[in-house]
Amino acid sequence: MSTNPEIIDPLGLTALGSTSTPAWIRMRMVLGYDGAAYNGWARQPNVTGVQQLVEEALETLIRRRVRVIVAGRTDAGVHARRQVVHFDLTQEEFDGLPRRAPLAPGPALVRRINGILGRQDGAVWVHEADVAPEGFDARFSALARRYSYRIADGLERWDPLTRHLTTWHRSALDVEAMNREAQSVLGRHDFLSYCKPRPDATTIRTLQEFSFTRGGDGLILAHLKADAFCHNMVRALIGAAMMVGDGREQPGFLAKRLEAMVRDSKTKLSHPRALVLEEVYYPDDDQLAARAAQTRAKRDNDDVHTLPSKQEPEA
């Protein structure tokens, strides 16, 4: 049980929501969603985000507004397989989750909230929920996030039945060329050229994995893993790699763009419908609080891996 509900979310509110009783029981919840019907994760005026649906479902159950904090906010149209959130409950609210059902509070919450989210026809589904370990923060305790992206290159690979999960590209793509480009931007860098900067936010990230493989079905599957991704970063990286893969840009394009540190007309975003947040990684329970504190600290702008010049061999 957490004794620190005062975790600030990106909107400047706490995970506590609105209750006069201390909400010291932190819940960790894992959910998936089909993002095609929603305007991204975040709650916004005049459009529907997944956050709004989850918070409204919790409000129906808990009888008050509950703010959820998410591991990573996804853009409009982007999907998630195992998104992670946290929120805080009072002892009375926690004890009341099972009602009269012979279930522990966590499984009871999953059963009841899915009953409400069922109105979305399966587009949003909670997989698990339980009391979070001490020090857990869905956003700041995370070590890394992993995304996947599916590409059907060539009209013969276009399948209307999977169009909501696959981007269609008219010409064939050179997977080996895209992999060479992907390898050239691995490491800790300022990814300004591939991000839509937010006010007072750094664009320094550590890209741990970036690769393309062609599966037995003929489709190309991209995997990206980083400590965190800034706004549009995944789609911009994939879009740039595809421009080399189809010959619109020359080899070395991704590294040159990274060095240029500029977002301009050459920054092309791949379509959001093929992008899936697959997994969020966390440290061992005894390291959660320390990781959260480390992540909150402003990234050092000087702590960046420089790209090797053409004259310098890679280490």
TACORJO-V945860 format. One record per backbone hydrogen bond with DSSP energy under -1.0 kcal/mol. CO is the residue of the C=O (numbers start at 0). NH is the residue of the N-H. E is the energy in kcal/mol with one decimal. If there is no record, write none. Layout:
co=CO nh=NH e=E
co=CO nh=NH e=E
//
This chain:
co=4 nh=6 e=-2.3
co=8 nh=11 e=-2.4
co=12 nh=8 e=-2.9
co=14 nh=87 e=-1.2
co=24 nh=88 e=-2.7
co=25 nh=131 e=-3.2
co=26 nh=86 e=-1.5
co=27 nh=129 e=-2.0
co=28 nh=84 e=-2.5
co=29 nh=126 e=-2.6
co=29 nh=127 e=-1.5
co=30 nh=82 e=-2.7
co=31 nh=124 e=-2.6
co=32 nh=79 e=-2.3
co=34 nh=37 e=-1.4
co=34 nh=76 e=-1.0
co=37 nh=76 e=-1.2
co=39 nh=49 e=-1.9
co=40 nh=50 e=-3.0
co=47 nh=38 e=-3.1
co=48 nh=52 e=-1.3
co=49 nh=53 e=-2.3
co=50 nh=54 e=-2.8
co=51 nh=55 e=-2.5
co=52 nh=56 e=-1.9
co=53 nh=57 e=-2.3
co=54 nh=58 e=-2.3
co=55 nh=59 e=-1.8
co=56 nh=60 e=-1.6
co=57 nh=61 e=-3.6
co=58 nh=62 e=-2.1
co=64 nh=17 e=-1.5
co=68 nh=85 e=-2.1
co=73 nh=40 e=-2.5
co=74 nh=77 e=-1.9
co=78 nh=276 e=-2.5
co=79 nh=32 e=-2.7
co=82 nh=30 e=-2.4
co=83 nh=70 e=-2.5
co=84 nh=28 e=-2.6
co=85 nh=68 e=-2.6
co=86 nh=26 e=-3.4
co=88 nh=24 e=-2.4
co=89 nh=93 e=-2.4
co=90 nh=94 e=-2.7
co=91 nh=95 e=-1.5
co=93 nh=96 e=-1.4
co=97 nh=100 e=-2.6
co=100 nh=102 e=-2.1
co=103 nh=107 e=-2.2
co=104 nh=108 e=-2.4
co=105 nh=109 e=-2.1
co=106 nh=110 e=-2.3
co=107 nh=111 e=-2.5
co=108 nh=112 e=-2.9
co=109 nh=113 e=-1.9
co=110 nh=114 e=-1.1
co=111 nh=115 e=-1.2
co=112 nh=116 e=-2.9
co=113 nh=117 e=-1.1
co=115 nh=118 e=-1.6
co=116 nh=119 e=-2.5
co=117 nh=120 e=-1.8
co=119 nh=122 e=-1.4
co=122 nh=33 e=-2.7
co=124 nh=31 e=-2.8
co=127 nh=29 e=-2.6
co=129 nh=27 e=-3.1
co=132 nh=135 e=-1.9
co=136 nh=140 e=-2.3
co=143 nh=280 e=-3.0
co=144 nh=225 e=-1.9
co=145 nh=277 e=-2.3
co=145 nh=278 e=-1.4
co=146 nh=223 e=-2.3
co=147 nh=275 e=-2.3
co=148 nh=221 e=-3.1
co=149 nh=166 e=-2.4
co=150 nh=219 e=-2.8
co=151 nh=168 e=-2.7
co=153 nh=156 e=-2.2
co=154 nh=157 e=-1.4
co=158 nh=161 e=-1.8
co=161 nh=164 e=-1.8
co=166 nh=151 e=-2.9
co=168 nh=153 e=-3.5
co=173 nh=177 e=-2.0
co=174 nh=178 e=-2.3
co=175 nh=179 e=-2.0
co=176 nh=180 e=-1.9
co=177 nh=181 e=-2.5
co=178 nh=182 e=-2.4
co=179 nh=183 e=-1.2
co=181 nh=184 e=-1.2
co=182 nh=185 e=-1.1
co=186 nh=206 e=-2.6
co=187 nh=304 e=-3.4
co=188 nh=204 e=-2.3
co=190 nh=193 e=-1.9
co=191 nh=194 e=-1.5
co=197 nh=200 e=-1.9
co=202 nh=190 e=-2.7
co=204 nh=188 e=-2.3
co=205 nh=226 e=-1.6
co=206 nh=186 e=-2.7
co=208 nh=224 e=-2.2
co=210 nh=222 e=-2.2
co=212 nh=220 e=-3.3
co=214 nh=217 e=-1.9
co=218 nh=214 e=-2.8
co=219 nh=150 e=-2.7
co=220 nh=212 e=-1.9
co=221 nh=148 e=-1.7
co=222 nh=210 e=-1.9
co=223 nh=146 e=-3.0
co=224 nh=207 e=-2.1
co=224 nh=208 e=-2.0
co=225 nh=144 e=-2.6
co=229 nh=232 e=-2.2
co=230 nh=195 e=-2.5
co=231 nh=235 e=-2.3
co=232 nh=236 e=-2.3
co=233 nh=237 e=-2.4
co=234 nh=238 e=-2.2
co=234 nh=269 e=-1.6
co=235 nh=239 e=-2.2
co=236 nh=240 e=-2.2
co=237 nh=241 e=-2.4
co=238 nh=242 e=-1.3
co=239 nh=243 e=-1.2
co=240 nh=244 e=-2.5
co=241 nh=245 e=-1.8
co=242 nh=247 e=-1.3
co=242 nh=248 e=-2.0
co=243 nh=246 e=-1.1
co=244 nh=173 e=-1.6
co=249 nh=252 e=-1.2
co=251 nh=255 e=-2.2
co=252 nh=256 e=-2.4
co=253 nh=257 e=-2.1
co=254 nh=258 e=-2.2
co=255 nh=259 e=-1.9
co=256 nh=260 e=-1.1
co=263 nh=266 e=-2.0
co=271 nh=274 e=-1.9
co=273 nh=149 e=-1.0
co=274 nh=78 e=-2.5
co=275 nh=147 e=-2.3
co=276 nh=80 e=-3.3
co=278 nh=145 e=-2.5
co=280 nh=142 e=-3.3
co=280 nh=143 e=-1.1
co=283 nh=286 e=-2.4
co=284 nh=287 e=-1.2
co=286 nh=290 e=-2.3
co=287 nh=291 e=-2.2
co=288 nh=292 e=-2.2
co=289 nh=293 e=-2.2
co=290 nh=294 e=-2.5
co=291 nh=295 e=-1.9
co=292 nh=296 e=-1.1
co=299 nh=302 e=-1.7
co=301 nh=303 e=-1.8
//
